[in-house]
Amino acid sequence: MAFFIFDLMTDNWEGSTGFYMGKNWSNIGFLFDTYGVEDRPTVVYFLKSYEILLVNQKAEDAERKRKIEERKAQRGGKNYTHNVQG
């Protein structure tokens, strides 16, 4: 049930950097009521545990991509100097 509810929750992304900030928890009560969740503390525990894993994974992916781009920028293109005689 926790993973089903997790999929229904919307994602929060930071606008300028595109950093994933987790799920939007504002509608959790509505989802619990709609699907008749009885053991709410246990479901919230699993929701938060999974959210933490997901946020950490997305942060690691973003860091890995940043490092790849940084290495590409350091290598750069070849610097050509034009020797114009005239």
Secondary structure by P-SEA (a helix, b strand, c coil): caaaaaaabbbbbcccccccccccccaaaaaaaaacccaaaaaaaaaaaaaaaaaaaaaaaaaaaaaaaaaaaaaccbbbbbbccc
